[in-house]
């Protein structure tokens, strides 16, 4: 036996589950960004985009900007904010940004589950 209240309840859309973050930052990356934001890049934000270049086709581009653009996604993690170009979101979903210090170099790195391979020099990737 169906009642009118049962029919109304069945038309209620299911609750939406929260989406995972676009990308996350390690604590080291967040500390390095906080330092950059407090000093050399005060008043600016890091913007991450993907460009077409290199032998594998895509490369991470990072630049400091004064404010978010209309097509930027805002990522907040460990108390810092990073901007992601909307065109890069499909390439970056699930990525983790880290900051590595090695004997001869240091810099931000990406652990990206969408990458299918990298070129020999490590400067570009393909999905």
C-alpha positions, -999 to +999 in steps of 0.1 A: +000+000+000+015+033-011+006+066+006+011+101-006+038+107+020+058+077+007+056+091-029+068+125-017+097+109+002+109+091-029+112+123-049+136+138-023+171+138-039+197+117-021+221+136+002+252+147-016+285+133-003+314+157+002+339+156-026+375+149-017+399+179-020+412+188-054+447+184-041+465+184-008+498+198+006+523+181+028+533+198+060+567+206+044+551+223+014+528+243+036+556+255+058+577+265+027+547+284+012+539+301+045+576+313+046+573+325+010+540+343+017+555+360+048+586+372+031+595+374-006+559+369-019+539+388+008+504+396-004+506+370-032+493+335-038+509+306-056+489+296-087+494+262-103+485+255-139+494+229-165+511+238-197+517+219-229+554+215-233+583+190-228+588+156-244+559+140-226+533+167-233+525+185-200+543+204-173+535+220-140+536+258-140+537+278-108+536+315-105+528+340-078+497+362-084+481+391-066+447+375-064+426+346-076+413+349-112+377+341-122+388+306-133+408+296-103+399+270-078+410+277-042+427+250-022+433+255+015+454+230+034+476+232+065+466+269+069+479+281+035+460+288+003+470+277-032+452+286-065+447+260-092+438+270-128+404+255-135+418+240-168+443+221-147+418+205-122+413+173-142+450+168-144+455+175-106+427+157-089+441+137-060+476+152-063+498+158-033+522+188-034+554+184-014+586+204-009+618+184-011+653+195-002+681+175-018+718+179-017+720+200-049+684+212-054+652+220-036+617+227-048+580+218-049+571+183-063+539+166-072+527+131-065+500+128-091+479+096-094+468+108-129+503+106-144+508+077-167+545+085-173+573+111-173+600+120-197+636+110-191+646+144-176+615+145-153+604+179-165+571+168-182+545+141-178+516+126-197+482+114-185 
